[in-house]
Amino acid sequence: MTTAVSVKGLSELLRDLRTLPARIERNVIRGALRAGGRVLVRELAKRTPVGRPRKNWRGEFRPGGDLLKSIKMRVTARKGAPEMTISIGSRLAWYANIVERGTYRQPGGYWIVARKAKALRIGHVLRRRIWHPGISPRYFVRDAFAAGAEPSVQEFRQYVARRLPRELVKQQGG
């Protein structure tokens, strides 16, 4: 999914930013990406579904919220250009994609059929096949990014507008 956002005044700020040395420009953009990314991460955290506490497959108690805890933001510089990545999902929250997009849904559901083991176990019952109604998509990531795109870009612009004059003064004075 691609989101296009237009912001007035951003091109003038970026033009002024290009007058600085590459190292300082990269640092300002990296900080601005972090500021804008925090807005997106907050929006994503607000919309992430949190499961109820449960026992894991070993019988140990697990609190809910693994998906929420797995939200990470990273700003890196690849080939000199800063880049921001927001990820969701981890070893414990491997199901992020299933919650976001749902499962394969045929009208009315589908059968899960045992292959190698010849039987599926649900609780204390063994079955050769089990009826599954499917999981509806939640689209929490898509909705969070759609809602947070404009505020994120605005935060990016405000950060550059706050920091650029300080860097220009440092550059002229030093």
N, C-alpha and C positions, 0 to 999 in steps of 0.2 A: 504494500500500500504506500502511495506517495502522497505527501501533503505539501501543497504549495502555499506559501505565506508571503505577502508583500508588506514591507515595513518602510515607512517614510523616514528618511534621514540616515538609514544604515549605510548607503553607498558613500555618503560624505564622510562618515566616521571611518569606514574602511579605507577610503582614499587618504585620510590623514594618518591612518595607521601605517600605510605603506611608506610614509616618509621616515619612519623609525628604522633602526637596524633590524635585521632579520631575527636575531635572538630575542630582542625586546618585543617585536611584533608577535613572535610565536608564543611568548609567555603571556601576553595580553589576551591573545585568542584562546589559549589554553584555559586561562582563568574565566573567560567569558563562556566558553563551552561548559565548564564546570557549573557556573551559575545557572545557565539555561537548563542543563541536565538535571540539576537539583529540583527544578520546577516539575520536569517530567517524571522524575522518580517519586515525588510527593503525590502527584496525580495518579500514578500507577499504584502506589501503596493504598490510596483511598479506594480504588476500584477493585483491588485484588480480592477474590473470594477467600475466606478463611474457614477451613474445615473444623469440625468439632474434635475434641480430644478423643483418642482411640488407643487401642493396643496394637502394637506391631506384630509381625509374624512370629516373633519369639515370645509374645505374651507380655512384653514390656510396655508400660504406659508411655504414650507419645502425646505431647500437647499439640494442638492444631497450629496452623500458621507457617508451615514449612515453605509454602509458596511465597508468602509475604517476606519471610526472612531471606529468600533466595534472590531478591532484587539487588542487582549490583550495577554500579556505573563506573566506567573506567575512561580516562582521557589519556591517550597516548600520542606520540609523534611518530608517524610512519613516513619515512623518506622526507622528513622535515616539515610535513604538514600535520598539524594537530587534528586528532579525530576522536570523537566520543562514541562509546559503545554502551548501551544499556542492555543488560541480559537478565533473564528471569528463568529460574529452573536450576536444580542442583542434583546431587546424588540422592538426596531425600525428596526433592520436589521434581522428580523426573516426568511427572504428569502435566507439566505446564502447558504443553502443546495440546493435550487432550482436553483440558479445561477450556482453553481458548477456542479451539476449532471444533470440539465435539468428536464423536466417533462416527464411523461409517453408518449412515442411517438409511435403511430401506423403509418403505412405508410399513409401519407396524412393527419393525424390529428385525432381528436376525438370530440365527442359531450359532452357538459356539460349539464346535464338535471336537472331541478328544482325538488326538492323532497318535502319538507314540505310546502314551500310557494307557490307551484304550478306555480311560474313564477320567472324569473331572470330579473333584471333591469340593462340595460346598457344605461347610459345617461337617456333619457326620454322614452326609448322604453322598453316594457315588452315582454319577450319571454319565452316559455316553455323550449326551449333548444337553446344552442348557440354552433356554430362550433368553435373549438380551434385548431390551427395548431400545438401546442406544443412549447416547448422552447428547443432549442439546448443546450447541456451542454457546459460550458465555461472552466472547469478544471483549473481554475486559482490557486487553492490551491495546487493541485497535481503538476503542472508545477513549482510553486514557491519552493516547497520543493525539487523537483528533481534538480532544478538549484542551490538552496542554500545549499544543503547537504554538499558538499565538502568544500566550503568556511566556512561553520559553524563549521565543524570539525577542519579545519585549525585554525580558530580563537580560538576554545577551546584549542587546543594544544599550541598555542602561549601564551595564557593567563596563562596556567599552567607553561610553560617554563619561563615566566617573573616572576611569583609570587613565584614559588617553591624555588629558591635560597634565596629570602628575608626571607621566612619562616624558611628555614634551618639555616640561620645566626641567626635569632631571637632565634631559639630553642637552638643552641649551645652557644650563648652569654648570654642567660637568664636563 
